[in-house]
Amino acid sequence: MDFNRSWRGNRILGDGKTWRGFIGGAVVGLIFGGVELLLQNLYPWAQYALPEYYITVPVILALSFGSLLGDLGGAFIKRRLGLARGEKAPILDQYDFVIGAFLLCMLVDASWFSENLLSGIRWVGLILFLVIVPILHRLFNIIGYKMGKKDVPW
């Protein structure tokens, strides 16, 4: 994605960030968001039903693209720190995409973010999500490594 360009002596993003991966990741995020939206319509009695389409679709777009932009931001920071592709960067590796998704979602619809992740008892779900993220991150990296898609299992 950085067209092999460098900044201050290091690659801007590195070989691990590709347009194919960016677009593919966004499409997968949009598909999952769309499936969740369709399931909500099948079970409208669900306690955490999603709002109307005109509100939800921009949020799904923001979460999908925001997570990928956060991942790019994490790669940018890792290159500035002089870390090579695949080197561990605890916390940054696990949360860069979460921060990107949340920031873009807040820019697109701050009230949705607040109402669905911070209000009432929902903040407990947010905390649980933030605890589960590193576990899922590790699990999916191990799966990617065993499938031959990653060079290292972290």
CYANA upper distance limits for C-alpha pairs under 8 A (distance plus 0.5 A):
  1 MET  CA     13 LEU  CA      7.78
  1 MET  CA     14 GLY  CA      8.47
  1 MET  CA     15 ASP  CA      8.33
  1 MET  CA     17 LYS  CA      6.31
  1 MET  CA     18 THR  CA      5.48
  1 MET  CA     19 TRP  CA      6.23
  2 ASP  CA     11 ARG  CA      8.22
  2 ASP  CA     12 ILE  CA      6.57
  2 ASP  CA     13 LEU  CA      6.46
  2 ASP  CA     14 GLY  CA      7.55
  2 ASP  CA     17 LYS  CA      8.46
  4 ASN  CA     11 ARG  CA      7.22
  4 ASN  CA     12 ILE  CA      8.35
  4 ASN  CA     14 GLY  CA      7.81
  4 ASN  CA     15 ASP  CA      8.26
  5 ARG  CA     11 ARG  CA      6.32
  5 ARG  CA     12 ILE  CA      6.71
  6 SER  CA     10 ASN  CA      5.61
  6 SER  CA     11 ARG  CA      4.49
  6 SER  CA     12 ILE  CA      5.66
  7 TRP  CA     11 ARG  CA      6.60
  7 TRP  CA     12 ILE  CA      6.26
 10 ASN  CA     79 ARG  CA      6.61
 10 ASN  CA     80 ARG  CA      7.36
 10 ASN  CA     82 GLY  CA      7.59
 11 ARG  CA     79 ARG  CA      6.96
 12 ILE  CA     76 PHE  CA      6.37
 12 ILE  CA     79 ARG  CA      7.11
 13 LEU  CA     17 LYS  CA      6.97
 13 LEU  CA     72 LEU  CA      7.46
 13 LEU  CA     75 ALA  CA      5.94
 13 LEU  CA     76 PHE  CA      5.61
 13 LEU  CA     79 ARG  CA      7.08
 14 GLY  CA     75 ALA  CA      8.00
 14 GLY  CA     79 ARG  CA      8.06
 14 GLY  CA     85 ARG  CA      7.34
 15 ASP  CA     85 ARG  CA      8.12
 16 GLY  CA     85 ARG  CA      7.25
 17 LYS  CA     21 GLY  CA      7.38
 17 LYS  CA     22 PHE  CA      7.91
 17 LYS  CA     72 LEU  CA      7.84
 18 THR  CA     22 PHE  CA      6.69
 19 TRP  CA     23 ILE  CA      6.48
 20 ARG  CA     24 GLY  CA      6.29
 21 GLY  CA     25 GLY  CA      6.27
 22 PHE  CA     26 ALA  CA      6.71
 22 PHE  CA     68 LEU  CA      6.97
 23 ILE  CA     27 VAL  CA      6.63
 24 GLY  CA     28 VAL  CA      6.69
 25 GLY  CA     29 GLY  CA      6.66
 25 GLY  CA     64 SER  CA      8.15
 25 GLY  CA     68 LEU  CA      7.63
 26 ALA  CA     30 LEU  CA      6.62
 26 ALA  CA     64 SER  CA      5.80
 26 ALA  CA     65 PHE  CA      6.19
 26 ALA  CA     68 LEU  CA      7.63
 27 VAL  CA     31 ILE  CA      6.59
 27 VAL  CA     64 SER  CA      8.42
 28 VAL  CA     32 PHE  CA      6.71
 29 GLY  CA     33 GLY  CA      6.60
 29 GLY  CA     60 ILE  CA      8.27
 29 GLY  CA     63 LEU  CA      8.32
 29 GLY  CA     64 SER  CA      5.40
 30 LEU  CA     34 GLY  CA      6.47
 30 LEU  CA     60 ILE  CA      6.92
 30 LEU  CA     61 LEU  CA      7.04
 30 LEU  CA     64 SER  CA      6.70
 31 ILE  CA     35 VAL  CA      6.59
 32 PHE  CA     36 GLU  CA      6.66
 33 GLY  CA     37 LEU  CA      6.69
 33 GLY  CA     60 ILE  CA      6.23
 34 GLY  CA     38 LEU  CA      6.68
 34 GLY  CA     60 ILE  CA      8.38
 35 VAL  CA     39 LEU  CA      6.57
 36 GLU  CA     40 GLN  CA      6.64
 37 LEU  CA     41 ASN  CA      7.06
 37 LEU  CA     50 LEU  CA      7.48
 38 LEU  CA     42 LEU  CA      7.03
 39 LEU  CA     43 TYR  CA      6.82
 40 GLN  CA     44 PRO  CA      6.04
 40 GLN  CA     46 ALA  CA      7.62
 40 GLN  CA     49 ALA  CA      6.50
 40 GLN  CA     50 LEU  CA      7.19
 44 PRO  CA     49 ALA  CA      6.81
 45 TRP  CA     49 ALA  CA      7.77
 50 LEU  CA     56 THR  CA      7.44
 51 PRO  CA     55 ILE  CA      6.86
 51 PRO  CA     56 THR  CA      6.63
 52 GLU  CA     56 THR  CA      6.66
 53 TYR  CA     57 VAL  CA      6.20
 54 TYR  CA     58 PRO  CA      7.71
 55 ILE  CA     59 VAL  CA      7.30
 56 THR  CA     60 ILE  CA      6.64
 57 VAL  CA     61 LEU  CA      6.74
 58 PRO  CA     62 ALA  CA      6.56
 58 PRO  CA    108 VAL  CA      7.60
 59 VAL  CA     63 LEU  CA      6.57
 59 VAL  CA    105 CYS  CA      6.48
 59 VAL  CA    108 VAL  CA      7.38
 59 VAL  CA    109 ASP  CA      7.43
 59 VAL  CA    112 TRP  CA      8.47
 60 ILE  CA     64 SER  CA      6.57
 61 LEU  CA     65 PHE  CA      6.53
 61 LEU  CA     66 GLY  CA      8.47
 62 ALA  CA     66 GLY  CA      5.87
 62 ALA  CA    101 ALA  CA      7.07
 62 ALA  CA    104 LEU  CA      6.01
 62 ALA  CA    105 CYS  CA      5.56
 62 ALA  CA    108 VAL  CA      7.27
 63 LEU  CA     67 SER  CA      6.47
 63 LEU  CA    101 ALA  CA      5.04
 63 LEU  CA    102 PHE  CA      7.39
 63 LEU  CA    104 LEU  CA      7.37
 63 LEU  CA    105 CYS  CA      6.35
 64 SER  CA     68 LEU  CA      7.28
 64 SER  CA    101 ALA  CA      7.35
 65 PHE  CA     69 LEU  CA      6.62
 65 PHE  CA    101 ALA  CA      7.59
 66 GLY  CA     70 GLY  CA      6.48
 66 GLY  CA     97 PHE  CA      7.64
 66 GLY  CA    100 GLY  CA      5.15
 66 GLY  CA    101 ALA  CA      4.38
 66 GLY  CA    102 PHE  CA      7.64
 66 GLY  CA    103 LEU  CA      7.67
 66 GLY  CA    104 LEU  CA      5.73
 66 GLY  CA    105 CYS  CA      7.71
 67 SER  CA     71 ASP  CA      6.76
 67 SER  CA     96 ASP  CA      8.10
 67 SER  CA     97 PHE  CA      4.60
 67 SER  CA     98 VAL  CA      6.39
 67 SER  CA     99 ILE  CA      7.82
 67 SER  CA    100 GLY  CA      5.44
 67 SER  CA    101 ALA  CA      4.74
 67 SER  CA    102 PHE  CA      8.42
 68 LEU  CA     72 LEU  CA      6.78
 68 LEU  CA     97 PHE  CA      6.59
 68 LEU  CA    100 GLY  CA      7.70
 68 LEU  CA    101 ALA  CA      8.19
 69 LEU  CA     73 GLY  CA      6.67
 69 LEU  CA     97 PHE  CA      7.59
 69 LEU  CA    100 GLY  CA      6.36
 69 LEU  CA    101 ALA  CA      8.27
 70 GLY  CA     74 GLY  CA      6.69
 70 GLY  CA     96 ASP  CA      5.46
 70 GLY  CA     97 PHE  CA      4.76
 70 GLY  CA     98 VAL  CA      7.47
 70 GLY  CA     99 ILE  CA      6.66
 70 GLY  CA    100 GLY  CA      4.26
 70 GLY  CA    101 ALA  CA      7.22
 71 ASP  CA     75 ALA  CA      6.80
 71 ASP  CA     96 ASP  CA      5.84
 71 ASP  CA     97 PHE  CA      5.28
 71 ASP  CA    100 GLY  CA      7.79
 72 LEU  CA     76 PHE  CA      6.65
 73 GLY  CA     77 ILE  CA      6.73
 73 GLY  CA     96 ASP  CA      7.51
 73 GLY  CA    100 GLY  CA      8.47
 74 GLY  CA     78 LYS  CA      6.63
 74 GLY  CA     92 LEU  CA      6.82
 74 GLY  CA     93 ASP  CA      7.47
 74 GLY  CA     96 ASP  CA      5.89
 74 GLY  CA     97 PHE  CA      8.31
 75 ALA  CA     79 ARG  CA      6.69
 76 PHE  CA     80 ARG  CA      6.82
 77 ILE  CA     81 LEU  CA      6.74
 78 LYS  CA     82 GLY  CA      6.86
 78 LYS  CA     83 LEU  CA      5.77
 78 LYS  CA     84 ALA  CA      8.04
 78 LYS  CA     89 ALA  CA      7.88
 79 ARG  CA     83 LEU  CA      5.98
 79 ARG  CA     84 ALA  CA      7.33
 83 LEU  CA     87 GLU  CA      6.53
 86 GLY  CA    151 ASP  CA      7.77
 86 GLY  CA    152 VAL  CA      6.97
 86 GLY  CA    154 TRP  CA      8.12
 88 LYS  CA     93 ASP  CA      7.81
 88 LYS  CA    154 TRP  CA      7.43
 89 ALA  CA     93 ASP  CA      6.05
 90 PRO  CA     94 GLN  CA      7.46
 91 ILE  CA     95 TYR  CA      6.42
 91 ILE  CA     96 ASP  CA      8.47
 92 LEU  CA     96 ASP  CA      5.91
 94 GLN  CA     98 VAL  CA      8.49
 94 GLN  CA    133 VAL  CA      7.20
 94 GLN  CA    134 PRO  CA      5.89
 94 GLN  CA    137 HIS  CA      6.71
 95 TYR  CA     99 ILE  CA      6.66
 95 TYR  CA    133 VAL  CA      8.09
 95 TYR  CA    134 PRO  CA      8.34
 96 ASP  CA    100 GLY  CA      6.77
 97 PHE  CA    101 ALA  CA      6.56
 98 VAL  CA    102 PHE  CA      6.58
 99 ILE  CA    103 LEU  CA      6.47
100 GLY  CA    104 LEU  CA      6.64
101 ALA  CA    105 CYS  CA      6.48
102 PHE  CA    106 MET  CA      6.53
102 PHE  CA    113 PHE  CA      8.31
103 LEU  CA    107 LEU  CA      6.79
104 LEU  CA    108 VAL  CA      6.67
105 CYS  CA    109 ASP  CA      6.39
105 CYS  CA    110 ALA  CA      7.33
105 CYS  CA    113 PHE  CA      7.18
106 MET  CA    110 ALA  CA      4.63
106 MET  CA    111 SER  CA      8.21
106 MET  CA    112 TRP  CA      8.37
106 MET  CA    113 PHE  CA      6.45
109 ASP  CA    113 PHE  CA      7.01
110 ALA  CA    114 SER  CA      6.65
111 SER  CA    115 GLU  CA      6.41
112 TRP  CA    116 ASN  CA      6.34
113 PHE  CA    117 LEU  CA      6.19
113 PHE  CA    118 LEU  CA      7.79
114 SER  CA    118 LEU  CA      5.45
114 SER  CA    119 SER  CA      6.65
115 GLU  CA    119 SER  CA      5.65
116 ASN  CA    122 ARG  CA      7.20
117 LEU  CA    122 ARG  CA      5.95
117 LEU  CA    123 TRP  CA      6.09
117 LEU  CA    125 GLY  CA      7.98
117 LEU  CA    126 LEU  CA      6.49
118 LEU  CA    122 ARG  CA      6.22
118 LEU  CA    123 TRP  CA      5.13
118 LEU  CA    126 LEU  CA      8.00
119 SER  CA    123 TRP  CA      6.97
121 ILE  CA    125 GLY  CA      8.19
122 ARG  CA    126 LEU  CA      7.09
123 TRP  CA    127 ILE  CA      6.75
124 VAL  CA    128 LEU  CA      6.67
125 GLY  CA    129 PHE  CA      6.50
126 LEU  CA    130 LEU  CA      6.73
127 ILE  CA    131 VAL  CA      6.78
128 LEU  CA    132 ILE  CA      6.66
129 PHE  CA    133 VAL  CA      6.58
130 LEU  CA    134 PRO  CA      8.22
131 VAL  CA    135 ILE  CA      8.16
132 ILE  CA    136 LEU  CA      6.72
133 VAL  CA    137 HIS  CA      6.43
134 PRO  CA    138 ARG  CA      6.62
135 ILE  CA    139 LEU  CA      6.71
136 LEU  CA    140 PHE  CA      6.55
137 HIS  CA    141 ASN  CA      6.64
138 ARG  CA    142 ILE  CA      6.71
138 ARG  CA    153 PRO  CA      8.20
138 ARG  CA    154 TRP  CA      6.59
139 LEU  CA    143 ILE  CA      6.83
140 PHE  CA    144 GLY  CA      6.56
141 ASN  CA    145 TYR  CA      6.55
141 ASN  CA    150 LYS  CA      7.86
141 ASN  CA    152 VAL  CA      8.48
141 ASN  CA    153 PRO  CA      5.90
141 ASN  CA    154 TRP  CA      6.00
142 ILE  CA    146 LYS  CA      6.67
142 ILE  CA    153 PRO  CA      5.23
142 ILE  CA    154 TRP  CA      7.26
143 ILE  CA    147 MET  CA      6.64
143 ILE  CA    153 PRO  CA      8.46
144 GLY  CA    148 GLY  CA      6.76
144 GLY  CA    149 LYS  CA      5.56
144 GLY  CA    150 LYS  CA      5.96
144 GLY  CA    153 PRO  CA      7.96
145 TYR  CA    149 LYS  CA      6.19
145 TYR  CA    150 LYS  CA      5.00
145 TYR  CA    151 ASP  CA      6.70
145 TYR  CA    152 VAL  CA      6.56
145 TYR  CA    153 PRO  CA      5.67
146 LYS  CA    150 LYS  CA      8.39
146 LYS  CA    153 PRO  CA      8.47
